[in-house]
Amino acid sequence: MKDYFVHETAIVDEGATIGKGTKIWHFSHIMSNCRIGENCNIGQNVVISPEVILGNQVKVQNNVSVYTGVTCDDDVFLGPSCVFTNVTNPRSAVNRKSQYAKTHVGKGATIGANATIVCGHDIGAYAFIGAGAVVTKTVPAYALLVGNPAKQIGWMSEYGHRLHFDEKGIAECPESKQRYHLQNGLVQKIEE
């Protein structure tokens, strides 16, 4: 007896590992040798390719393609129709399966609807990629990026609020009251 849910129209290939409490919805394809953690939600018309790893509590919205070479830590949000690539110079007539580039998405990161993540560029923990952005470089933790090509326009808290730093480089999330420190172009949560 399975301890996860798969809609009758979804396809789960033999060899896929799916964690307890995960839900896989209409017309999705979960391919062999991928690993999906516990309590994930895989929306409609999603493709999870071989060797993809998704942590726990990952939310994959409708029409997302997660290709071989991608790994996501816990609590990642992949917005509707966002896509990852895994070859930098694809050609139909050239087989580059041995050249798949890797992309890692850090804990708690959000990738907005219709965003594209060009392969080989990691997304830091709790980073926030705006809807429609095209990420062409590595993204630091807590960074807020928008546009095409994506440019950093600020920083976000773990609760998804814009951070405004004072002259000492300190900011507070308005919801959680968690404080953050900006130093040398990087943000860290202040452990209290």
HELIX and SHEET records of a PDB file:
HELIX    1   1 LYS A   97  GLN A   99  5                                   3    
SHEET    1   A 9 PHE A   5  VAL A   6  0                                        
SHEET    2   A 9 LYS A  23  ILE A  24  1                                        
SHEET    3   A 9 ASN A  41  ILE A  42  1                                        
SHEET    4   A 9 LYS A  59  VAL A  60  1                                        
SHEET    5   A 9 PHE A  77  LEU A  78  1                                        
SHEET    6   A 9 THR A 110  ILE A 111  1                                        
SHEET    7   A 9 PHE A 128  ILE A 129  1                                        
SHEET    8   A 9 ALA A 143  VAL A 146  1                                        
SHEET    9   A 9 LYS A 151  TRP A 155 -1                                        
SHEET    1   B 4 ILE A  11  VAL A  12  0                                        
SHEET    2   B 4 HIS A  29  ILE A  30  1                                        
SHEET    3   B 4 VAL A  47  ILE A  48  1                                        
SHEET    4   B 4 SER A  65  VAL A  66  1                                        
SHEET    1   C 5 THR A  17  ILE A  18  0                                        
SHEET    2   C 5 ARG A  35  ILE A  36  1                                        
SHEET    3   C 5 ILE A  53  LEU A  54  1                                        
SHEET    4   C 5 VAL A  70  CYS A  72  1                                        
SHEET    5   C 5 THR A 103  VAL A 105  1                                        
SHEET    1   D 3 VAL A  83  PHE A  84  0                                        
SHEET    2   D 3 THR A 116  ILE A 117  1                                        
SHEET    3   D 3 VAL A 134  VAL A 135  1                                        
SHEET    1   E 3 ILE A 170  GLU A 172  0                                        
SHEET    2   E 3 ARG A 179  GLN A 183 -1                                        
SHEET    3   E 3 LEU A 186  LYS A 189 -1                                        
END                                                                             
